[in-house]
């Protein structure tokens, strides 16, 4: 069972939504439960990331596929997996940014690193990029 909670100042937790409250009601009082804590991903931030990627894609000439650009920026930002194939050749693959694969804190770090890579590789002005993206979010 997954539910979203707020942490109160006194250390207790309160369900965020009615659906979470209903789930919490099913838990028996005075029983121990194992909890995994994650900060949920923000869909607006996810959209902001893709707006950034699309803005760069529209203002460069090297890439003809936006997904290739996104993957290369992700790799250049240090978010990748490596392995050796059957021929002993090292392969590199961008890590997944799917909601269940990357939490909000990791995603924020990725966003900042991608922004730095864009400035370095494409010589775009960081503040101008931020201004252009922020007007939509």
N, CA and C atoms as an extended XYZ file, in Angstrom:
411
Properties=species:S:1:pos:R:3:atomname:S:1:resname:S:1:resid:I:1 pbc="F F F"
N         0.840       -1.171        0.000 N   UNK     1
C         0.000        0.000        0.000 CA  UNK     1
C         0.895        1.246        0.000 C   UNK     1
N         0.531        2.213       -0.812 N   UNK     2
C         1.275        3.461       -0.885 CA  UNK     2
C         0.333        4.596       -0.510 C   UNK     2
N         0.796        5.468        0.399 N   UNK     3
C        -0.003        6.639        0.714 CA  UNK     3
C         0.913        7.832        0.942 C   UNK     3
N         0.362        9.009        0.743 N   UNK     4
C         1.118       10.244        0.885 CA  UNK     4
C         0.746       10.904        2.206 C   UNK     4
N         1.782       11.333        2.948 N   UNK     5
C         1.569       11.943        4.257 CA  UNK     5
C         2.392       13.226        4.392 C   UNK     5
N         1.933       14.090        5.277 N   UNK     6
C         2.694       15.265        5.701 CA  UNK     6
C         3.273       14.956        7.068 C   UNK     6
N         4.494       15.443        7.308 N   UNK     7
C         5.055       15.302        8.648 CA  UNK     7
C         4.700       16.563        9.429 C   UNK     7
N         4.114       16.366       10.595 N   UNK     8
C         3.729       17.471       11.462 CA  UNK     8
C         4.899       17.894       12.341 C   UNK     8
N         4.814       19.078       12.906 N   UNK     9
C         5.882       19.589       13.762 CA  UNK     9
C         6.124       18.712       14.983 C   UNK     9
N         5.102       18.011       15.449 N   UNK    10
C         5.255       17.152       16.629 CA  UNK    10
C         5.815       15.768       16.283 C   UNK    10
N         6.130       15.547       14.990 N   UNK    11
C         6.707       14.277       14.568 CA  UNK    11
C         5.699       13.269       14.053 C   UNK    11
N         4.429       13.537       14.225 N   UNK    12
C         3.403       12.621       13.714 CA  UNK    12
C         3.166       12.882       12.228 C   UNK    12
N         2.423       11.988       11.601 N   UNK    13
C         2.143       12.095       10.173 CA  UNK    13
C         0.640       12.188        9.944 C   UNK    13
N         0.256       12.975        8.950 N   UNK    14
C        -1.148       13.155        8.586 CA  UNK    14
C        -1.321       12.807        7.117 C   UNK    14
N        -2.308       11.991        6.771 N   UNK    15
C        -2.552       11.682        5.354 CA  UNK    15
C        -2.805       12.964        4.553 C   UNK    15
N        -2.290       13.012        3.330 N   UNK    16
C        -2.405       14.208        2.486 CA  UNK    16
C        -3.786       14.355        1.857 C   UNK    16
N        -4.322       13.277        1.358 N   UNK    17
C        -5.553       13.326        0.571 CA  UNK    17
C        -6.591       12.385        1.172 C   UNK    17
N        -7.824       12.548        0.760 N   UNK    18
C        -8.896       11.662        1.240 CA  UNK    18
C        -8.580       10.201        0.957 C   UNK    18
N        -8.033        9.930       -0.225 N   UNK    19
C        -7.702        8.542       -0.565 CA  UNK    19
C        -6.628        7.994        0.373 C   UNK    19
N        -5.691        8.845        0.788 N   UNK    20
C        -4.659        8.416        1.732 CA  UNK    20
C        -5.259        8.183        3.116 C   UNK    20
N        -6.195        9.027        3.487 N   UNK    21
C        -6.875        8.863        4.772 CA  UNK    21
C        -7.611        7.525        4.816 C   UNK    21
N        -8.272        7.190        3.719 N   UNK    22
C        -9.008        5.919        3.661 CA  UNK    22
C        -8.053        4.729        3.775 C   UNK    22
N        -6.913        4.825        3.139 N   UNK    23
C        -5.923        3.744        3.243 CA  UNK    23
C        -5.410        3.633        4.675 C   UNK    23
N        -5.114        4.774        5.290 N   UNK    24
C        -4.579        4.778        6.653 CA  UNK    24
C        -5.587        4.205        7.645 C   UNK    24
N        -6.866        4.417        7.406 N   UNK    25
C        -7.907        3.877        8.296 CA  UNK    25
C        -7.888        2.357        8.322 C   UNK    25
N        -7.410        1.739        7.256 N   UNK    26
C        -7.371        0.273        7.180 CA  UNK    26
C        -6.245       -0.322        8.027 C   UNK    26
N        -5.287        0.503        8.433 N   UNK    27
C        -4.184        0.023        9.261 CA  UNK    27
C        -4.673       -0.143       10.697 C   UNK    27
N        -4.292       -1.248       11.295 N   UNK    28
C        -4.739       -1.535       12.657 CA  UNK    28
C        -3.918       -0.717       13.654 C   UNK    28
N        -4.592       -0.166       14.670 N   UNK    29
C        -3.866        0.616       15.677 CA  UNK    29
C        -2.935       -0.270       16.505 C   UNK    29
N        -1.900        0.342       17.022 N   UNK    30
C        -0.928       -0.318       17.898 CA  UNK    30
C        -0.209       -1.481       17.227 C   UNK    30
N        -0.084       -1.438       15.923 N   UNK    31
C         0.681       -2.434       15.168 CA  UNK    31
C         1.880       -1.725       14.545 C   UNK    31
N         2.934       -2.485       14.330 N   UNK    32
C         4.131       -1.932       13.706 CA  UNK    32
C         4.042       -2.110       12.200 C   UNK    32
N         4.414       -1.077       11.459 N   UNK    33
C         4.411       -1.118       10.000 CA  UNK    33
C         5.756       -0.629        9.492 C   UNK    33
N         6.237       -1.246        8.439 N   UNK    34
C         7.469       -0.800        7.799 CA  UNK    34
C         7.113        0.279        6.776 C   UNK    34
N         7.869        1.357        6.781 N   UNK    35
C         7.586        2.485        5.903 CA  UNK    35
C         8.847        2.838        5.122 C   UNK    35
N         8.692        3.061        3.842 N   UNK    36
C         9.789        3.562        3.013 CA  UNK    36
C         9.453        5.009        2.669 C   UNK    36
N        10.343        5.918        3.008 N   UNK    37
C        10.069        7.340        2.816 CA  UNK    37
C        10.727        7.828        1.533 C   UNK    37
N         9.930        8.467        0.681 N   UNK    38
C        10.418        9.064       -0.562 CA  UNK    38
C         9.712       10.390       -0.758 C   UNK    38
N        10.434       11.357       -1.281 N   UNK    39
C         9.782       12.595       -1.689 CA  UNK    39
C         9.204       12.366       -3.068 C   UNK    39
N         7.909       12.548       -3.250 N   UNK    40
C         7.322       12.298       -4.572 CA  UNK    40
C         7.828       13.298       -5.593 C   UNK    40
N         7.903       12.859       -6.827 N   UNK    41
C         8.331       13.723       -7.918 CA  UNK    41
C         7.253       14.742       -8.227 C   UNK    41
N         7.700       15.909       -8.602 N   UNK    42
C         6.828       17.016       -8.957 CA  UNK    42
C         6.635       17.010      -10.470 C   UNK    42
N         5.412       16.827      -10.930 N   UNK    43
C         5.139       16.747      -12.369 CA  UNK    43
C         5.485       18.057      -13.071 C   UNK    43
N         5.307       19.196      -12.392 N   UNK    44
C         5.657       20.485      -13.006 CA  UNK    44
C         7.163       20.571      -13.246 C   UNK    44
N         7.934       20.058      -12.295 N   UNK    45
C         9.388       20.071      -12.450 CA  UNK    45
C         9.799       19.142      -13.589 C   UNK    45
N         9.121       18.018      -13.710 N   UNK    46
C         9.369       17.077      -14.800 CA  UNK    46
C         9.115       17.765      -16.149 C   UNK    46
N         8.011       18.488      -16.234 N   UNK    47
C         7.681       19.217      -17.468 CA  UNK    47
C         8.690       20.324      -17.739 C   UNK    47
N         9.154       20.962      -16.674 N   UNK    48
C        10.167       22.016      -16.809 CA  UNK    48
C        11.452       21.437      -17.410 C   UNK    48
N        11.831       20.239      -16.964 N   UNK    49
C        13.019       19.578      -17.502 CA  UNK    49
C        12.873       19.360      -19.005 C   UNK    49
N        11.711       18.856      -19.420 N   UNK    50
C        11.515       18.601      -20.844 CA  UNK    50
C        11.381       19.892      -21.641 C   UNK    50
N        10.883       20.946      -21.021 N   UNK    51
C        10.858       22.256      -21.690 CA  UNK    51
C        12.286       22.736      -21.927 C   UNK    51
N        13.159       22.512      -20.957 N   UNK    52
C        14.571       22.867      -21.102 CA  UNK    52
C        15.207       22.093      -22.251 C   UNK    52
N        14.990       20.800      -22.282 N   UNK    53
C        15.554       19.963      -23.341 CA  UNK    53
C        15.036       20.411      -24.702 C   UNK    53
N        13.741       20.664      -24.802 N   UNK    54
C        13.159       21.089      -26.080 CA  UNK    54
C        13.668       22.456      -26.509 C   UNK    54
N        13.862       23.361      -25.560 N   UNK    55
C        14.394       24.679      -25.887 CA  UNK    55
C        15.800       24.556      -26.477 C   UNK    55
N        16.622       23.726      -25.853 N   UNK    56
C        17.982       23.516      -26.362 CA  UNK    56
C        17.920       22.878      -27.744 C   UNK    56
N        17.074       21.871      -27.890 N   UNK    57
C        16.950       21.176      -29.174 CA  UNK    57
C        16.594       22.153      -30.293 C   UNK    57
N        15.686       23.075      -30.019 N   UNK    58
C        15.244       24.034      -31.039 CA  UNK    58
C        16.296       25.093      -31.354 C   UNK    58
N        17.309       25.208      -30.507 N   UNK    59
C        18.317       26.256      -30.684 CA  UNK    59
C        19.718       25.705      -30.917 C   UNK    59
N        19.804       24.529      -31.504 N   UNK    60
C        21.092       23.924      -31.842 CA  UNK    60
C        20.944       23.222      -33.189 C   UNK    60
N        22.057       22.846      -33.789 N   UNK    61
C        22.012       22.233      -35.120 CA  UNK    61
C        22.595       20.831      -35.173 C   UNK    61
N        23.218       20.381      -34.107 N   UNK    62
C        23.904       19.090      -34.129 CA  UNK    62
C        22.931       17.910      -34.095 C   UNK    62
N        21.960       17.950      -33.202 N   UNK    63
C        21.048       16.822      -32.991 CA  UNK    63
C        19.814       16.934      -33.878 C   UNK    63
N        19.421       15.786      -34.429 N   UNK    64
C        18.189       15.729      -35.221 CA  UNK    64
C        17.093       14.967      -34.479 C   UNK    64
N        17.419       14.457      -33.288 N   UNK    65
C        16.471       13.693      -32.482 CA  UNK    65
C        16.556       14.198      -31.039 C   UNK    65
N        15.456       14.717      -30.524 N   UNK    66
C        15.453       15.308      -29.184 CA  UNK    66
C        15.773       14.276      -28.103 C   UNK    66
N        15.379       13.018      -28.307 N   UNK    67
C        15.663       11.987      -27.318 CA  UNK    67
C        17.158       11.685      -27.242 C   UNK    67
N        17.840       11.733      -28.368 N   UNK    68
C        19.295       11.541      -28.358 CA  UNK    68
C        19.968       12.673      -27.583 C   UNK    68
N        19.489       13.893      -27.784 N   UNK    69
C        20.023       15.035      -27.036 CA  UNK    69
C        19.811       14.828      -25.542 C   UNK    69
N        18.599       14.464      -25.146 N   UNK    70
C        18.301       14.254      -23.724 CA  UNK    70
C        19.204       13.186      -23.122 C   UNK    70
N        19.376       12.088      -23.834 N   UNK    71
C        20.221       11.009      -23.322 CA  UNK    71
C        21.675       11.445      -23.209 C   UNK    71
N        22.179       12.165      -24.210 N   UNK    72
C        23.565       12.630      -24.150 CA  UNK    72
C        23.770       13.642      -23.024 C   UNK    72
N        22.805       14.525      -22.812 N   UNK    73
C        22.905       15.478      -21.704 CA  UNK    73
C        22.868       14.752      -20.363 C   UNK    73
N        22.058       13.726      -20.267 N   UNK    74
C        21.969       12.940      -19.038 CA  UNK    74
C        23.296       12.238      -18.766 C   UNK    74
N        23.874       11.650      -19.792 N   UNK    75
C        25.169       10.972      -19.653 CA  UNK    75
C        26.260       11.968      -19.287 C   UNK    75
N        26.314       13.094      -19.991 N   UNK    76
C        27.334       14.114      -19.717 CA  UNK    76
C        27.193       14.684      -18.309 C   UNK    76
N        26.010       14.560      -17.737 N   UNK    77
C        25.760       15.035      -16.373 CA  UNK    77
C        26.151       14.003      -15.321 C   UNK    77
N        26.595       12.831      -15.775 N   UNK    78
C        27.052       11.799      -14.856 CA  UNK    78
C        26.000       10.784      -14.461 C   UNK    78
N        24.842       10.835      -15.095 N   UNK    79
C        23.759        9.897      -14.772 CA  UNK    79
C        23.680        8.828      -15.853 C   UNK    79
N        24.498        7.790      -15.681 N   UNK    80
C        24.537        6.719      -16.674 CA  UNK    80
C        24.987        5.418      -16.030 C   UNK    80
N        24.719        4.332      -16.738 N   UNK    81
C        25.195        3.002      -16.362 CA  UNK    81
C        26.158        2.530      -17.439 C   UNK    81
N        27.134        1.732      -17.043 N   UNK    82
C        28.075        1.160      -18.011 CA  UNK    82
C        28.139       -0.351      -17.822 C   UNK    82
N        28.501       -1.030      -18.895 N   UNK    83
C        28.724       -2.469      -18.878 CA  UNK    83
C        29.564       -2.817      -20.097 C   UNK    83
N        30.086       -4.019      -20.099 N   UNK    84
C        30.859       -4.493      -21.240 CA  UNK    84
C        30.023       -5.510      -22.003 C   UNK    84
N        29.959       -5.331      -23.311 N   UNK    85
C        29.163       -6.241      -24.136 CA  UNK    85
C        29.941       -7.524      -24.412 C   UNK    85
N        29.382       -8.386      -25.254 N   UNK    86
C        30.012       -9.673      -25.563 CA  UNK    86
C        31.404       -9.529      -26.155 C   UNK    86
N        31.656       -8.438      -26.841 N   UNK    87
C        32.952       -8.210      -27.482 CA  UNK    87
C        33.929       -7.467      -26.585 C   UNK    87
N        33.538       -7.219      -25.351 N   UNK    88
C        34.412       -6.517      -24.420 CA  UNK    88
C        34.401       -5.006      -24.602 C   UNK    88
N        33.457       -4.500      -25.379 N   UNK    89
C        33.363       -3.063      -25.622 CA  UNK    89
C        32.462       -2.442      -24.553 C   UNK    89
N        32.956       -1.382      -23.938 N   UNK    90
C        32.161       -0.713      -22.911 CA  UNK    90
C        30.972        0.006      -23.538 C   UNK    90
N        29.816       -0.217      -22.958 N   UNK    91
C        28.584        0.436      -23.400 CA  UNK    91
C        28.149        1.428      -22.323 C   UNK    91
N        27.583        2.537      -22.758 N   UNK    92
C        27.105        3.568      -21.833 CA  UNK    92
C        25.645        3.849      -22.152 C   UNK    92
N        24.816        3.885      -21.102 N   UNK    93
C        23.390        4.149      -21.290 CA  UNK    93
C        22.922        5.154      -20.240 C   UNK    93
N        22.164        6.148      -20.682 N   UNK    94
C        21.605        7.132      -19.757 CA  UNK    94
C        20.690        6.434      -18.760 C   UNK    94
N        20.773        6.852      -17.495 N   UNK    95
C        19.868        6.296      -16.488 CA  UNK    95
C        18.450        6.770      -16.766 C   UNK    95
N        17.514        5.970      -16.358 N   UNK    96
C        16.105        6.314      -16.513 CA  UNK    96
C        15.740        7.462      -15.579 C   UNK    96
N        14.910        8.376      -16.094 N   UNK    97
C        14.401        9.453      -15.249 CA  UNK    97
C        12.929        9.222      -14.912 C   UNK    97
N        12.469        7.995      -15.113 N   UNK    98
C        11.082        7.653      -14.791 CA  UNK    98
C        10.815        7.955      -13.313 C   UNK    98
N         9.591        8.304      -13.004 N   UNK    99
C         9.218        8.682      -11.643 CA  UNK    99
C         9.598        7.621      -10.620 C   UNK    99
N         9.441        6.360      -10.952 N   UNK   100
C         9.742        5.296       -9.995 CA  UNK   100
C        11.230        4.949       -9.941 C   UNK   100
N        12.019        5.519      -10.833 N   UNK   101
C        13.451        5.219      -10.869 CA  UNK   101
C        14.307        6.321      -10.241 C   UNK   101
N        13.769        7.545      -10.151 N   UNK   102
C        14.557        8.674       -9.665 CA  UNK   102
C        13.670        9.540       -8.772 C   UNK   102
N        14.111        9.766       -7.535 N   UNK   103
C        13.301       10.577       -6.628 CA  UNK   103
C        13.489       12.070       -6.922 C   UNK   103
N        12.745       12.904       -6.224 N   UNK   104
C        12.746       14.352       -6.479 CA  UNK   104
C        14.116       14.977       -6.255 C   UNK   104
N        14.818       14.559       -5.206 N   UNK   105
C        16.129       15.130       -4.920 CA  UNK   105
C        17.139       14.787       -6.016 C   UNK   105
N        17.143       13.533       -6.454 N   UNK   106
C        18.030       13.129       -7.549 CA  UNK   106
C        17.681       13.879       -8.833 C   UNK   106
N        16.386       14.034       -9.083 N   UNK   107
C        15.945       14.707      -10.298 CA  UNK   107
C        16.363       16.177      -10.285 C   UNK   107
N        16.271       16.825       -9.131 N   UNK   108
C        16.707       18.221       -9.008 CA  UNK   108
C        18.204       18.336       -9.280 C   UNK   108
N        18.965       17.386       -8.760 N   UNK   109
C        20.413       17.375       -9.007 CA  UNK   109
C        20.700       17.164      -10.491 C   UNK   109
N        19.991       16.236      -11.112 N   UNK   110
C        20.147       16.008      -12.551 CA  UNK   110
C        19.834       17.285      -13.327 C   UNK   110
N        18.728       17.941      -13.002 N   UNK   111
C        18.332       19.170      -13.697 CA  UNK   111
C        19.456       20.204      -13.641 C   UNK   111
N        20.002       20.422      -12.453 N   UNK   112
C        21.073       21.413      -12.297 CA  UNK   112
C        22.326       21.023      -13.066 C   UNK   112
N        22.658       19.750      -13.050 N   UNK   113
C        23.837       19.299      -13.799 CA  UNK   113
C        23.615       19.413      -15.307 C   UNK   113
N        22.415       19.065      -15.778 N   UNK   114
C        22.099       19.196      -17.203 CA  UNK   114
C        22.196       20.655      -17.615 C   UNK   114
N        21.694       21.542      -16.795 N   UNK   115
C        21.782       22.974      -17.085 CA  UNK   115
C        23.241       23.406      -17.218 C   UNK   115
N        24.098       22.931      -16.325 N   UNK   116
C        25.528       23.252      -16.405 CA  UNK   116
C        26.158       22.696      -17.681 C   UNK   116
N        25.794       21.481      -18.062 N   UNK   117
C        26.328       20.874      -19.289 CA  UNK   117
C        25.875       21.670      -20.509 C   UNK   117
N        24.632       22.106      -20.529 N   UNK   118
C        24.117       22.906      -21.647 CA  UNK   118
C        24.929       24.185      -21.792 C   UNK   118
N        25.188       24.850      -20.685 N   UNK   119
C        25.976       26.086      -20.710 CA  UNK   119
C        27.383       25.802      -21.231 C   UNK   119
N        27.973       24.707      -20.762 N   UNK   120
C        29.341       24.354      -21.163 CA  UNK   120
C        29.433       23.932      -22.631 C   UNK   120
N        28.549       23.056      -23.066 N   UNK   121
C        28.659       22.475      -24.411 CA  UNK   121
C        28.073       23.351      -25.511 C   UNK   121
N        27.005       24.090      -25.194 N   UNK   122
C        26.334       24.881      -26.229 CA  UNK   122
C        26.604       26.378      -26.093 C   UNK   122
N        27.304       26.758      -25.019 N   UNK   123
C        27.682       28.157      -24.783 CA  UNK   123
C        26.468       29.075      -24.700 C   UNK   123
N        25.394       28.576      -24.092 N   UNK   124
C        24.205       29.389      -23.861 CA  UNK   124
C        24.369       30.106      -22.522 C   UNK   124
N        23.747       31.244      -22.386 N   UNK   125
C        23.784       32.012      -21.147 CA  UNK   125
C        22.838       31.378      -20.119 C   UNK   125
N        23.384       31.011      -18.966 N   UNK   126
C        22.611       30.299      -17.951 CA  UNK   126
C        21.420       31.121      -17.455 C   UNK   126
N        21.636       32.394      -17.197 N   UNK   127
C        20.545       33.232      -16.691 CA  UNK   127
C        19.454       33.415      -17.732 C   UNK   127
N        19.843       33.524      -18.989 N   UNK   128
C        18.861       33.661      -20.065 CA  UNK   128
C        18.032       32.380      -20.206 C   UNK   128
N        18.695       31.241      -20.073 N   UNK   129
C        17.978       29.958      -20.109 CA  UNK   129
C        16.952       29.920      -18.980 C   UNK   129
N        17.392       30.260      -17.767 N   UNK   130
C        16.493       30.228      -16.609 CA  UNK   130
C        15.296       31.152      -16.820 C   UNK   130
N        15.550       32.350      -17.332 N   UNK   131
C        14.458       33.302      -17.590 CA  UNK   131
C        13.460       32.731      -18.589 C   UNK   131
N        13.974       32.147      -19.669 N   UNK   132
C        13.095       31.593      -20.699 CA  UNK   132
C        12.262       30.431      -20.178 C   UNK   132
N        12.857       29.580      -19.377 N   UNK   133
C        12.140       28.424      -18.841 CA  UNK   133
C        11.158       28.848      -17.752 C   UNK   133
N        11.586       29.747      -16.873 N   UNK   134
C        10.747       30.150      -15.738 CA  UNK   134
C         9.458       30.832      -16.174 C   UNK   134
N         9.450       31.466      -17.338 N   UNK   135
C         8.230       32.151      -17.768 CA  UNK   135
C         7.075       31.181      -18.005 C   UNK   135
N         7.387       29.905      -18.171 N   UNK   136
C         6.357       28.895      -18.394 CA  UNK   136
C         5.981       28.148      -17.120 C   UNK   136
N         6.752       28.352      -16.040 N   UNK   137
C         6.510       27.574      -14.819 CA  UNK   137
C         6.458       28.431      -13.587 C   UNK   137
